């Protein structure tokens, strides 16, 4: 089925499929990164404007 789809696309549709693929890849990578971020890192980043910059609350 996928081979039939590839053979039937025109030159203009290649750009559409490529851009959709890039968008989906970016979306998946960002979703995985958001899931893997540690909770203390997000707390540190959310409190960053409220605390003195010399204090260290987060350890990488």
C-alpha distance matrix in Angstrom:
0.0 3.8 5.5 5.3 6.4 8.8 10.1 10.9 12.9 16.7 19.3 20.3 17.1 17.0 20.2 18.9 15.9 18.4 21.1 18.9 18.0 21.8 22.9 20.8 22.1 25.6 25.4 24.4 27.1 29.8 29.0 29.4 32.6 34.0 33.5 35.2 38.2 41.4 43.4 46.6 44.9 43.8 47.3 48.8 46.8 47.6 51.3 51.5 53.3 55.7 57.1 59.1 57.1 59.4 58.6 55.7 53.8 50.7 50.3 47.1
3.8 0.0 3.8 5.4 5.0 6.2 8.7 10.0 11.0 14.7 16.8 17.9 14.6 13.9 17.0 16.0 12.8 14.9 17.8 15.9 14.7 18.3 19.7 17.8 18.9 22.4 22.6 21.7 24.2 26.9 26.4 26.8 29.8 31.4 31.2 32.7 35.6 38.9 41.0 44.1 42.2 41.2 44.8 46.1 44.0 45.0 48.7 48.7 50.4 53.0 54.3 56.2 54.0 56.4 55.7 52.8 51.1 47.9 47.5 44.2
5.5 3.8 0.0 3.8 5.4 5.1 6.2 8.7 10.4 13.8 15.8 17.7 14.9 13.9 17.4 17.2 14.2 16.0 19.3 18.0 16.7 20.1 22.0 20.5 21.2 24.7 25.4 24.5 26.7 29.5 29.4 29.7 32.5 34.4 34.2 35.5 38.4 41.8 44.0 47.0 44.9 44.1 47.8 48.9 46.7 47.8 51.5 51.3 53.1 55.7 57.0 58.7 56.4 58.7 58.1 55.3 53.7 50.4 49.8 46.5
5.3 5.4 3.8 0.0 3.8 5.5 5.2 6.3 9.0 12.4 15.2 16.9 14.2 14.2 17.8 17.2 14.7 17.2 20.1 18.8 18.3 21.8 23.3 22.0 23.2 26.5 26.9 26.4 28.9 31.4 31.3 31.9 34.7 36.3 36.3 37.8 40.6 44.0 46.1 49.1 47.1 46.0 49.6 50.9 48.6 49.4 53.2 53.1 54.7 57.3 58.8 60.6 58.4 60.8 60.3 57.6 55.9 52.8 52.4 49.1
6.4 5.0 5.4 3.8 0.0 3.8 5.5 5.3 6.6 10.3 13.0 14.0 10.9 11.2 14.6 13.6 11.2 14.0 16.7 15.2 15.1 18.6 19.9 18.8 20.3 23.4 23.7 23.6 26.1 28.5 28.4 29.3 32.0 33.5 33.7 35.4 38.0 41.5 43.4 46.4 44.3 43.1 46.7 47.9 45.5 46.3 50.0 49.9 51.3 54.0 55.6 57.5 55.3 57.9 57.4 54.8 53.1 50.0 49.9 46.6
8.8 6.2 5.1 5.5 3.8 0.0 3.8 5.5 5.7 8.9 10.8 12.6 9.9 9.0 12.7 12.6 10.1 12.1 15.3 14.7 14.0 17.2 19.1 18.4 19.4 22.5 23.4 23.3 25.3 27.9 28.2 28.9 31.4 33.2 33.6 35.0 37.5 41.0 43.2 46.0 43.7 42.7 46.4 47.3 44.8 45.9 49.6 49.2 50.7 53.5 54.9 56.6 54.2 56.7 56.4 53.8 52.3 49.2 48.8 45.5
10.1 8.7 6.2 5.2 5.5 3.8 0.0 3.8 5.8 8.4 10.8 13.2 11.3 10.9 14.7 15.1 13.2 15.1 18.3 18.0 17.6 20.6 22.6 22.1 23.1 26.1 27.1 27.0 29.1 31.6 32.0 32.7 35.1 36.9 37.4 38.8 41.2 44.8 47.0 49.8 47.5 46.4 50.1 51.0 48.5 49.6 53.2 52.8 54.2 57.1 58.5 60.1 57.7 60.2 60.0 57.4 56.1 52.9 52.5 49.1
10.9 10.0 8.7 6.3 5.3 5.5 3.8 0.0 3.8 6.6 10.0 11.6 9.7 10.6 14.1 13.9 12.7 15.3 17.9 17.4 17.8 20.9 22.3 22.0 23.6 26.4 27.0 27.4 29.7 31.8 32.2 33.3 35.7 37.2 37.8 39.5 41.8 45.4 47.3 50.2 47.9 46.6 50.2 51.2 48.5 49.4 53.1 52.8 54.0 56.8 58.5 60.2 58.0 60.6 60.4 58.0 56.5 53.5 53.4 50.1
12.9 11.0 10.4 9.0 6.6 5.7 5.8 3.8 0.0 3.8 6.8 8.0 5.9 6.9 10.4 10.3 9.5 12.0 14.5 14.4 15.1 17.9 19.3 19.5 21.1 23.6 24.4 25.2 27.3 29.2 29.9 31.2 33.3 34.8 35.7 37.4 39.5 43.1 45.1 47.8 45.3 44.0 47.6 48.5 45.7 46.5 50.2 49.8 50.8 53.8 55.4 57.1 54.8 57.6 57.5 55.1 53.8 50.9 50.8 47.6
16.7 14.7 13.8 12.4 10.3 8.9 8.4 6.6 3.8 0.0 3.8 5.5 5.4 6.8 9.6 10.3 10.7 12.7 14.8 15.6 16.6 18.8 20.3 21.2 22.7 24.7 25.9 27.0 28.8 30.6 31.6 33.1 34.9 36.4 37.6 39.2 41.1 44.8 46.7 49.3 46.6 45.2 48.8 49.5 46.5 47.4 51.1 50.4 51.2 54.3 56.1 57.6 55.2 58.0 58.2 56.0 54.9 52.0 52.0 48.8
19.3 16.8 15.8 15.2 13.0 10.8 10.8 10.0 6.8 3.8 0.0 3.8 5.5 5.5 7.5 9.5 10.4 11.3 13.3 15.0 15.9 17.4 19.3 20.6 21.8 23.5 25.1 26.4 27.8 29.6 31.0 32.4 33.9 35.5 37.0 38.4 40.0 43.8 45.8 48.1 45.3 44.0 47.7 48.1 45.0 46.1 49.6 48.7 49.5 52.7 54.3 55.7 53.2 55.9 56.3 54.2 53.3 50.4 50.4 47.1
20.3 17.9 17.7 16.9 14.0 12.6 13.2 11.6 8.0 5.5 3.8 0.0 3.8 5.4 5.8 7.0 9.2 10.4 11.4 13.0 14.8 16.1 17.3 19.1 20.6 21.9 23.3 25.0 26.6 27.9 29.3 31.1 32.4 33.8 35.5 37.1 38.5 42.2 44.0 46.4 43.5 42.0 45.5 46.1 42.9 43.7 47.3 46.4 47.0 50.2 52.0 53.5 51.1 54.0 54.4 52.4 51.5 48.8 49.0 45.9
17.1 14.6 14.9 14.2 10.9 9.9 11.3 9.7 5.9 5.4 5.5 3.8 0.0 3.8 5.3 5.0 6.2 8.5 9.8 10.5 12.2 14.2 15.3 16.4 18.2 19.9 20.9 22.4 24.3 25.7 26.8 28.6 30.2 31.5 32.9 34.7 36.3 40.0 41.8 44.3 41.6 40.1 43.7 44.4 41.4 42.2 45.8 45.2 46.0 49.1 50.9 52.5 50.2 53.1 53.2 51.1 49.9 47.1 47.4 44.3
17.0 13.9 13.9 14.2 11.2 9.0 10.9 10.6 6.9 6.8 5.5 5.4 3.8 0.0 3.8 5.4 5.2 6.0 8.5 9.8 10.5 12.2 14.2 15.3 16.4 18.3 19.8 21.0 22.5 24.3 25.6 27.0 28.5 30.2 31.6 33.0 34.7 38.5 40.5 42.9 40.1 38.9 42.6 43.1 40.2 41.2 44.8 44.1 45.1 48.2 49.7 51.2 48.7 51.4 51.6 49.3 48.3 45.4 45.4 42.1
20.2 17.0 17.4 17.8 14.6 12.7 14.7 14.1 10.4 9.6 7.5 5.8 5.3 3.8 0.0 3.8 5.5 5.0 6.0 8.5 9.8 10.5 12.1 14.1 15.2 16.4 18.1 19.9 21.1 22.4 24.1 25.8 26.9 28.5 30.3 31.7 33.0 36.8 38.7 40.9 38.0 36.7 40.3 40.7 37.6 38.6 42.2 41.3 42.1 45.3 46.9 48.3 45.8 48.6 49.0 46.9 45.9 43.2 43.3 40.2
18.9 16.0 17.2 17.2 13.6 12.6 15.1 13.9 10.3 10.3 9.5 7.0 5.0 5.4 3.8 0.0 3.8 5.5 5.2 6.1 8.6 10.0 10.6 12.2 14.2 15.4 16.4 18.3 20.0 21.1 22.4 24.4 25.8 26.9 28.6 30.4 31.8 35.5 37.2 39.6 36.9 35.3 38.9 39.6 36.5 37.2 40.9 40.3 41.0 44.1 45.9 47.5 45.4 48.3 48.4 46.3 45.1 42.4 42.8 39.8
15.9 12.8 14.2 14.7 11.2 10.1 13.2 12.7 9.5 10.7 10.4 9.2 6.2 5.2 5.5 3.8 0.0 3.8 5.5 5.1 6.1 8.6 9.8 10.5 12.2 14.2 15.2 16.4 18.3 20.0 20.9 22.5 24.3 25.7 26.9 28.6 30.4 34.1 36.0 38.6 36.0 34.6 38.2 39.0 36.2 37.1 40.8 40.3 41.4 44.3 46.0 47.6 45.4 48.2 48.0 45.7 44.4 41.5 41.7 38.5
18.4 14.9 16.0 17.2 14.0 12.1 15.1 15.3 12.0 12.7 11.3 10.4 8.5 6.0 5.0 5.5 3.8 0.0 3.8 5.4 5.1 6.2 8.6 9.9 10.5 12.3 14.2 15.4 16.5 18.4 19.9 21.2 22.6 24.4 25.9 27.1 28.8 32.5 34.6 37.0 34.1 33.0 36.7 37.2 34.3 35.6 39.1 38.4 39.5 42.6 44.1 45.5 43.1 45.7 45.8 43.4 42.3 39.4 39.4 36.1
21.1 17.8 19.3 20.1 16.7 15.3 18.3 17.9 14.5 14.8 13.3 11.4 9.8 8.5 6.0 5.2 5.5 3.8 0.0 3.8 5.4 5.1 6.1 8.6 9.8 10.5 12.2 14.2 15.4 16.5 18.2 20.0 21.1 22.5 24.4 25.9 27.1 30.9 32.7 35.0 32.1 30.7 34.3 34.8 31.8 32.8 36.4 35.6 36.6 39.7 41.3 42.8 40.5 43.3 43.4 41.3 40.2 37.4 37.7 34.6
18.9 15.9 18.0 18.8 15.2 14.7 18.0 17.4 14.4 15.6 15.0 13.0 10.5 9.8 8.5 6.1 5.1 5.4 3.8 0.0 3.8 5.5 5.1 6.1 8.6 9.9 10.4 12.2 14.2 15.4 16.3 18.3 19.9 21.0 22.5 24.4 25.9 29.6 31.3 33.9 31.3 29.8 33.3 34.2 31.4 32.1 35.8 35.5 36.5 39.4 41.1 42.9 40.8 43.7 43.4 41.2 39.8 37.0 37.4 34.4
18.0 14.7 16.7 18.3 15.1 14.0 17.6 17.8 15.1 16.6 15.9 14.8 12.2 10.5 9.8 8.6 6.1 5.1 5.4 3.8 0.0 3.8 5.4 5.1 6.1 8.6 9.8 10.6 12.2 14.2 15.3 16.5 18.3 20.0 21.2 22.6 24.5 28.2 30.2 32.8 30.2 29.1 32.8 33.6 30.9 32.0 35.7 35.3 36.7 39.6 40.9 42.6 40.3 42.9 42.6 40.1 38.8 35.8 35.8 32.6
21.8 18.3 20.1 21.8 18.6 17.2 20.6 20.9 17.9 18.8 17.4 16.1 14.2 12.2 10.5 10.0 8.6 6.2 5.1 5.5 3.8 0.0 3.8 5.5 5.1 6.1 8.6 10.0 10.6 12.3 14.2 15.5 16.5 18.3 20.1 21.2 22.6 26.4 28.5 30.8 27.9 26.9 30.6 31.1 28.3 29.6 33.1 32.4 33.8 36.8 38.1 39.6 37.2 39.8 39.7 37.3 36.2 33.2 33.2 30.1
22.9 19.7 22.0 23.3 19.9 19.1 22.6 22.3 19.3 20.3 19.3 17.3 15.3 14.2 12.1 10.6 9.8 8.6 6.1 5.1 5.4 3.8 0.0 3.8 5.5 5.1 6.1 8.6 9.9 10.6 12.2 14.3 15.4 16.4 18.4 20.1 21.2 25.0 26.7 29.1 26.4 24.9 28.5 29.2 26.3 27.3 30.9 30.5 31.7 34.6 36.1 37.9 35.8 38.6 38.3 36.1 34.7 32.0 32.4 29.5
20.8 17.8 20.5 22.0 18.8 18.4 22.1 22.0 19.5 21.2 20.6 19.1 16.4 15.3 14.1 12.2 10.5 9.9 8.6 6.1 5.1 5.5 3.8 0.0 3.8 5.4 5.0 6.1 8.6 9.9 10.5 12.3 14.2 15.3 16.5 18.4 20.1 23.8 25.6 28.3 26.0 24.5 28.2 29.2 26.7 27.6 31.3 31.2 32.7 35.3 36.8 38.7 36.7 39.4 38.8 36.3 34.7 31.8 32.1 29.1
22.1 18.9 21.2 23.2 20.3 19.4 23.1 23.6 21.1 22.7 21.8 20.6 18.2 16.4 15.2 14.2 12.2 10.5 9.8 8.6 6.1 5.1 5.5 3.8 0.0 3.8 5.5 5.2 6.2 8.6 9.9 10.7 12.3 14.3 15.5 16.6 18.5 22.2 24.4 26.9 24.4 23.5 27.3 28.0 25.6 27.0 30.5 30.2 32.0 34.7 35.8 37.5 35.2 37.6 37.1 34.5 33.0 29.9 29.8 26.7
25.6 22.4 24.7 26.5 23.4 22.5 26.1 26.4 23.6 24.7 23.5 21.9 19.9 18.3 16.4 15.4 14.2 12.3 10.5 9.9 8.6 6.1 5.1 5.4 3.8 0.0 3.8 5.5 5.2 6.2 8.5 10.0 10.6 12.3 14.3 15.4 16.6 20.4 22.4 24.7 21.9 20.8 24.5 25.1 22.4 23.8 27.3 26.8 28.5 31.3 32.5 34.1 31.9 34.4 34.1 31.6 30.3 27.3 27.5 24.5
25.4 22.6 25.4 26.9 23.7 23.4 27.1 27.0 24.4 25.9 25.1 23.3 20.9 19.8 18.1 16.4 15.2 14.2 12.2 10.4 9.8 8.6 6.1 5.0 5.5 3.8 0.0 3.8 5.5 5.3 6.1 8.7 9.9 10.6 12.4 14.4 15.6 19.3 20.9 23.5 21.1 19.6 23.2 24.3 21.7 22.6 26.3 26.3 27.9 30.4 31.9 33.9 32.0 34.7 34.0 31.6 29.8 27.1 27.6 24.9
24.4 21.7 24.5 26.4 23.6 23.3 27.0 27.4 25.2 27.0 26.4 25.0 22.4 21.0 19.9 18.3 16.4 15.4 14.2 12.2 10.6 10.0 8.6 6.1 5.2 5.5 3.8 0.0 3.8 5.5 5.1 6.2 8.6 9.9 10.7 12.4 14.4 18.0 20.0 22.8 20.7 19.6 23.3 24.5 22.4 23.5 27.1 27.2 29.3 31.6 32.8 34.8 32.8 35.2 34.3 31.5 29.6 26.6 26.8 23.9
27.1 24.2 26.7 28.9 26.1 25.3 29.1 29.7 27.3 28.8 27.8 26.6 24.3 22.5 21.1 20.0 18.3 16.5 15.4 14.2 12.2 10.6 9.9 8.6 6.2 5.2 5.5 3.8 0.0 3.8 5.4 5.2 6.2 8.7 10.0 10.7 12.4 16.1 18.5 20.9 18.4 17.8 21.6 22.3 20.3 21.9 25.3 25.0 27.3 29.8 30.6 32.3 30.1 32.3 31.5 28.7 27.1 23.9 23.8 20.8
29.8 26.9 29.5 31.4 28.5 27.9 31.6 31.8 29.2 30.6 29.6 27.9 25.7 24.3 22.4 21.1 20.0 18.4 16.5 15.4 14.2 12.3 10.6 9.9 8.6 6.2 5.3 5.5 3.8 0.0 3.8 5.5 5.0 6.1 8.6 9.9 10.6 14.4 16.3 18.6 16.1 14.9 18.7 19.5 17.2 18.5 22.0 21.9 23.9 26.4 27.5 29.4 27.4 29.9 29.0 26.5 24.8 21.9 22.3 19.6
29.0 26.4 29.4 31.3 28.4 28.2 32.0 32.2 29.9 31.6 31.0 29.3 26.8 25.6 24.1 22.4 20.9 19.9 18.2 16.3 15.3 14.2 12.2 10.5 9.9 8.5 6.1 5.1 5.4 3.8 0.0 3.8 5.4 5.1 6.3 8.7 10.2 13.7 15.2 18.2 16.3 14.8 18.4 19.9 18.0 18.9 22.5 22.9 25.1 27.1 28.3 30.6 28.9 31.3 30.1 27.5 25.3 22.5 23.0 20.6
29.4 26.8 29.7 31.9 29.3 28.9 32.7 33.3 31.2 33.1 32.4 31.1 28.6 27.0 25.8 24.4 22.5 21.2 20.0 18.3 16.5 15.5 14.3 12.3 10.7 10.0 8.7 6.2 5.2 5.5 3.8 0.0 3.8 5.5 5.1 6.2 8.8 12.2 14.4 17.3 15.5 14.9 18.5 19.8 18.4 19.8 23.1 23.5 26.1 28.0 28.7 30.8 28.9 31.0 29.6 26.6 24.5 21.4 21.3 18.6
32.6 29.8 32.5 34.7 32.0 31.4 35.1 35.7 33.3 34.9 33.9 32.4 30.2 28.5 26.9 25.8 24.3 22.6 21.1 19.9 18.3 16.5 15.4 14.2 12.3 10.6 9.9 8.6 6.2 5.0 5.4 3.8 0.0 3.8 5.4 5.2 6.2 9.9 12.4 14.7 12.4 12.1 15.9 16.6 15.1 16.9 20.1 20.1 22.8 24.9 25.4 27.3 25.3 27.3 26.1 23.2 21.3 18.1 18.2 15.4
34.0 31.4 34.4 36.3 33.5 33.2 36.9 37.2 34.8 36.4 35.5 33.8 31.5 30.2 28.5 26.9 25.7 24.4 22.5 21.0 20.0 18.3 16.4 15.3 14.3 12.3 10.6 9.9 8.7 6.1 5.1 5.5 3.8 0.0 3.8 5.5 5.4 8.9 10.3 13.1 11.2 9.8 13.4 14.9 13.4 14.4 17.8 18.4 20.9 22.7 23.6 25.9 24.4 26.6 25.2 22.5 20.2 17.4 18.2 16.1
33.5 31.2 34.2 36.3 33.7 33.6 37.4 37.8 35.7 37.6 37.0 35.5 32.9 31.6 30.3 28.6 26.9 25.9 24.4 22.5 21.2 20.1 18.4 16.5 15.5 14.3 12.4 10.7 10.0 8.6 6.3 5.1 5.4 3.8 0.0 3.8 5.7 8.4 9.9 13.2 12.2 11.3 14.5 16.4 15.7 16.6 19.7 20.7 23.5 24.9 25.5 27.9 26.6 28.6 26.7 23.8 21.2 18.3 18.8 16.8
35.2 32.7 35.5 37.8 35.4 35.0 38.8 39.5 37.4 39.2 38.4 37.1 34.7 33.0 31.7 30.4 28.6 27.1 25.9 24.4 22.6 21.2 20.1 18.4 16.6 15.4 14.4 12.4 10.7 9.9 8.7 6.2 5.2 5.5 3.8 0.0 3.8 6.3 9.1 11.8 10.7 11.0 14.2 15.4 15.1 16.8 19.5 20.1 23.3 24.7 24.8 26.8 25.2 26.8 24.9 21.7 19.3 16.1 16.0 13.7
38.2 35.6 38.4 40.6 38.0 37.5 41.2 41.8 39.5 41.1 40.0 38.5 36.3 34.7 33.0 31.8 30.4 28.8 27.1 25.9 24.5 22.6 21.2 20.1 18.5 16.6 15.6 14.4 12.4 10.6 10.2 8.8 6.2 5.4 5.7 3.8 0.0 3.8 6.5 8.7 7.0 7.3 10.6 11.7 11.3 13.2 15.8 16.3 19.5 20.9 21.0 23.0 21.4 23.1 21.3 18.3 15.9 12.8 13.2 11.2
41.4 38.9 41.8 44.0 41.5 41.0 44.8 45.4 43.1 44.8 43.8 42.2 40.0 38.5 36.8 35.5 34.1 32.5 30.9 29.6 28.2 26.4 25.0 23.8 22.2 20.4 19.3 18.0 16.1 14.4 13.7 12.2 9.9 8.9 8.4 6.3 3.8 0.0 3.8 5.6 5.4 6.7 8.9 10.1 11.0 12.7 14.6 15.6 19.1 19.9 19.5 21.6 20.3 21.6 19.3 16.2 13.4 10.5 10.9 9.8
43.4 41.0 44.0 46.1 43.4 43.2 47.0 47.3 45.1 46.7 45.8 44.0 41.8 40.5 38.7 37.2 36.0 34.6 32.7 31.3 30.2 28.5 26.7 25.6 24.4 22.4 20.9 20.0 18.5 16.3 15.2 14.4 12.4 10.3 9.9 9.1 6.5 3.8 0.0 3.8 5.4 5.3 6.3 8.7 10.0 10.7 12.4 14.2 17.5 17.7 17.7 20.3 19.7 21.1 18.5 15.8 12.5 10.5 12.0 12.0
46.6 44.1 47.0 49.1 46.4 46.0 49.8 50.2 47.8 49.3 48.1 46.4 44.3 42.9 40.9 39.6 38.6 37.0 35.0 33.9 32.8 30.8 29.1 28.3 26.9 24.7 23.5 22.8 20.9 18.6 18.2 17.3 14.7 13.1 13.2 11.8 8.7 5.6 3.8 0.0 3.8 5.5 5.0 6.1 8.6 9.9 10.5 12.0 15.5 15.5 14.8 17.1 16.5 17.6 14.9 12.1 8.7 6.9 8.9 9.8
44.9 42.2 44.9 47.1 44.3 43.7 47.5 47.9 45.3 46.6 45.3 43.5 41.6 40.1 38.0 36.9 36.0 34.1 32.1 31.3 30.2 27.9 26.4 26.0 24.4 21.9 21.1 20.7 18.4 16.1 16.3 15.5 12.4 11.2 12.2 10.7 7.0 5.4 5.4 3.8 0.0 3.8 5.4 5.0 6.2 8.6 9.9 10.4 14.0 14.9 14.4 16.3 15.0 16.6 14.5 11.7 9.0 6.5 8.3 8.2
43.8 41.2 44.1 46.0 43.1 42.7 46.4 46.6 44.0 45.2 44.0 42.0 40.1 38.9 36.7 35.3 34.6 33.0 30.7 29.8 29.1 26.9 24.9 24.5 23.5 20.8 19.6 19.6 17.8 14.9 14.8 14.9 12.1 9.8 11.3 11.0 7.3 6.7 5.3 5.5 3.8 0.0 3.8 5.4 5.1 6.1 8.6 9.8 12.9 13.8 14.3 16.8 16.0 18.2 16.2 14.0 11.2 9.6 12.0 11.9
47.3 44.8 47.8 49.6 46.7 46.4 50.1 50.2 47.6 48.8 47.7 45.5 43.7 42.6 40.3 38.9 38.2 36.7 34.3 33.3 32.8 30.6 28.5 28.2 27.3 24.5 23.2 23.3 21.6 18.7 18.4 18.5 15.9 13.4 14.5 14.2 10.6 8.9 6.3 5.0 5.4 3.8 0.0 3.8 5.5 5.2 6.1 8.5 11.5 11.4 11.7 14.7 14.6 16.6 14.2 12.4 9.2 8.8 12.0 13.0
48.8 46.1 48.9 50.9 47.9 47.3 51.0 51.2 48.5 49.5 48.1 46.1 44.4 43.1 40.7 39.6 39.0 37.2 34.8 34.2 33.6 31.1 29.2 29.2 28.0 25.1 24.3 24.5 22.3 19.5 19.9 19.8 16.6 14.9 16.4 15.4 11.7 10.1 8.7 6.1 5.0 5.4 3.8 0.0 3.8 5.5 5.3 5.9 9.6 10.0 9.4 11.7 11.1 13.1 10.9 9.1 6.5 6.1 9.6 10.9
46.8 44.0 46.7 48.6 45.5 44.8 48.5 48.5 45.7 46.5 45.0 42.9 41.4 40.2 37.6 36.5 36.2 34.3 31.8 31.4 30.9 28.3 26.3 26.7 25.6 22.4 21.7 22.4 20.3 17.2 18.0 18.4 15.1 13.4 15.7 15.1 11.3 11.0 10.0 8.6 6.2 5.1 5.5 3.8 0.0 3.8 5.5 5.1 8.2 9.9 10.4 12.6 11.5 14.3 13.0 11.5 9.7 9.0 12.0 12.3
47.6 45.0 47.8 49.4 46.3 45.9 49.6 49.4 46.5 47.4 46.1 43.7 42.2 41.2 38.6 37.2 37.1 35.6 32.8 32.1 32.0 29.6 27.3 27.6 27.0 23.8 22.6 23.5 21.9 18.5 18.9 19.8 16.9 14.4 16.6 16.8 13.2 12.7 10.7 9.9 8.6 6.1 5.2 5.5 3.8 0.0 3.8 5.6 7.5 8.4 10.1 13.1 13.1 16.1 14.5 13.7 11.5 11.6 15.0 15.7
51.3 48.7 51.5 53.2 50.0 49.6 53.2 53.1 50.2 51.1 49.6 47.3 45.8 44.8 42.2 40.9 40.8 39.1 36.4 35.8 35.7 33.1 30.9 31.3 30.5 27.3 26.3 27.1 25.3 22.0 22.5 23.1 20.1 17.8 19.7 19.5 15.8 14.6 12.4 10.5 9.9 8.6 6.1 5.3 5.5 3.8 0.0 3.8 5.8 5.3 6.5 9.8 10.5 13.3 11.5 11.4 9.4 10.7 14.4 16.0
51.5 48.7 51.3 53.1 49.9 49.2 52.8 52.8 49.8 50.4 48.7 46.4 45.2 44.1 41.3 40.3 40.3 38.4 35.6 35.5 35.3 32.4 30.5 31.2 30.2 26.8 26.3 27.2 25.0 21.9 22.9 23.5 20.1 18.4 20.7 20.1 16.3 15.6 14.2 12.0 10.4 9.8 8.5 5.9 5.1 5.6 3.8 0.0 3.8 5.5 5.7 7.9 7.5 10.8 10.0 10.0 9.2 10.2 13.7 15.0
53.3 50.4 53.1 54.7 51.3 50.7 54.2 54.0 50.8 51.2 49.5 47.0 46.0 45.1 42.1 41.0 41.4 39.5 36.6 36.5 36.7 33.8 31.7 32.7 32.0 28.5 27.9 29.3 27.3 23.9 25.1 26.1 22.8 20.9 23.5 23.3 19.5 19.1 17.5 15.5 14.0 12.9 11.5 9.6 8.2 7.5 5.8 3.8 0.0 3.8 5.8 7.9 8.3 12.0 11.9 12.9 12.6 14.0 17.4 18.7
55.7 53.0 55.7 57.3 54.0 53.5 57.1 56.8 53.8 54.3 52.7 50.2 49.1 48.2 45.3 44.1 44.3 42.6 39.7 39.4 39.6 36.8 34.6 35.3 34.7 31.3 30.4 31.6 29.8 26.4 27.1 28.0 24.9 22.7 24.9 24.7 20.9 19.9 17.7 15.5 14.9 13.8 11.4 10.0 9.9 8.4 5.3 5.5 3.8 0.0 3.8 7.0 9.0 12.0 11.2 12.7 12.0 14.2 17.8 19.8
57.1 54.3 57.0 58.8 55.6 54.9 58.5 58.5 55.4 56.1 54.3 52.0 50.9 49.7 46.9 45.9 46.0 44.1 41.3 41.1 40.9 38.1 36.1 36.8 35.8 32.5 31.9 32.8 30.6 27.5 28.3 28.7 25.4 23.6 25.5 24.8 21.0 19.5 17.7 14.8 14.4 14.3 11.7 9.4 10.4 10.1 6.5 5.7 5.8 3.8 0.0 3.8 6.3 8.6 7.4 9.4 9.3 12.1 15.5 17.9
59.1 56.2 58.7 60.6 57.5 56.6 60.1 60.2 57.1 57.6 55.7 53.5 52.5 51.2 48.3 47.5 47.6 45.5 42.8 42.9 42.6 39.6 37.9 38.7 37.5 34.1 33.9 34.8 32.3 29.4 30.6 30.8 27.3 25.9 27.9 26.8 23.0 21.6 20.3 17.1 16.3 16.8 14.7 11.7 12.6 13.1 9.8 7.9 7.9 7.0 3.8 0.0 3.8 5.5 5.7 8.7 10.1 12.9 15.8 18.2
57.1 54.0 56.4 58.4 55.3 54.2 57.7 58.0 54.8 55.2 53.2 51.1 50.2 48.7 45.8 45.4 45.4 43.1 40.5 40.8 40.3 37.2 35.8 36.7 35.2 31.9 32.0 32.8 30.1 27.4 28.9 28.9 25.3 24.4 26.6 25.2 21.4 20.3 19.7 16.5 15.0 16.0 14.6 11.1 11.5 13.1 10.5 7.5 8.3 9.0 6.3 3.8 0.0 3.8 5.5 7.5 9.6 11.5 13.9 15.8
59.4 56.4 58.7 60.8 57.9 56.7 60.2 60.6 57.6 58.0 55.9 54.0 53.1 51.4 48.6 48.3 48.2 45.7 43.3 43.7 42.9 39.8 38.6 39.4 37.6 34.4 34.7 35.2 32.3 29.9 31.3 31.0 27.3 26.6 28.6 26.8 23.1 21.6 21.1 17.6 16.6 18.2 16.6 13.1 14.3 16.1 13.3 10.8 12.0 12.0 8.6 5.5 3.8 0.0 3.8 6.4 9.6 11.7 13.5 15.8
58.6 55.7 58.1 60.3 57.4 56.4 60.0 60.4 57.5 58.2 56.3 54.4 53.2 51.6 49.0 48.4 48.0 45.8 43.4 43.4 42.6 39.7 38.3 38.8 37.1 34.1 34.0 34.3 31.5 29.0 30.1 29.6 26.1 25.2 26.7 24.9 21.3 19.3 18.5 14.9 14.5 16.2 14.2 10.9 13.0 14.5 11.5 10.0 11.9 11.2 7.4 5.7 5.5 3.8 0.0 3.8 6.4 9.2 11.4 14.3
55.7 52.8 55.3 57.6 54.8 53.8 57.4 58.0 55.1 56.0 54.2 52.4 51.1 49.3 46.9 46.3 45.7 43.4 41.3 41.2 40.1 37.3 36.1 36.3 34.5 31.6 31.6 31.5 28.7 26.5 27.5 26.6 23.2 22.5 23.8 21.7 18.3 16.2 15.8 12.1 11.7 14.0 12.4 9.1 11.5 13.7 11.4 10.0 12.9 12.7 9.4 8.7 7.5 6.4 3.8 0.0 3.8 5.8 7.6 10.7
53.8 51.1 53.7 55.9 53.1 52.3 56.1 56.5 53.8 54.9 53.3 51.5 49.9 48.3 45.9 45.1 44.4 42.3 40.2 39.8 38.8 36.2 34.7 34.7 33.0 30.3 29.8 29.6 27.1 24.8 25.3 24.5 21.3 20.2 21.2 19.3 15.9 13.4 12.5 8.7 9.0 11.2 9.2 6.5 9.7 11.5 9.4 9.2 12.6 12.0 9.3 10.1 9.6 9.6 6.4 3.8 0.0 3.8 6.9 10.1
50.7 47.9 50.4 52.8 50.0 49.2 52.9 53.5 50.9 52.0 50.4 48.8 47.1 45.4 43.2 42.4 41.5 39.4 37.4 37.0 35.8 33.2 32.0 31.8 29.9 27.3 27.1 26.6 23.9 21.9 22.5 21.4 18.1 17.4 18.3 16.1 12.8 10.5 10.5 6.9 6.5 9.6 8.8 6.1 9.0 11.6 10.7 10.2 14.0 14.2 12.1 12.9 11.5 11.7 9.2 5.8 3.8 0.0 3.8 6.5
50.3 47.5 49.8 52.4 49.9 48.8 52.5 53.4 50.8 52.0 50.4 49.0 47.4 45.4 43.3 42.8 41.7 39.4 37.7 37.4 35.8 33.2 32.4 32.1 29.8 27.5 27.6 26.8 23.8 22.3 23.0 21.3 18.2 18.2 18.8 16.0 13.2 10.9 12.0 8.9 8.3 12.0 12.0 9.6 12.0 15.0 14.4 13.7 17.4 17.8 15.5 15.8 13.9 13.5 11.4 7.6 6.9 3.8 0.0 3.8
47.1 44.2 46.5 49.1 46.6 45.5 49.1 50.1 47.6 48.8 47.1 45.9 44.3 42.1 40.2 39.8 38.5 36.1 34.6 34.4 32.6 30.1 29.5 29.1 26.7 24.5 24.9 23.9 20.8 19.6 20.6 18.6 15.4 16.1 16.8 13.7 11.2 9.8 12.0 9.8 8.2 11.9 13.0 10.9 12.3 15.7 16.0 15.0 18.7 19.8 17.9 18.2 15.8 15.8 14.3 10.7 10.1 6.5 3.8 0.0
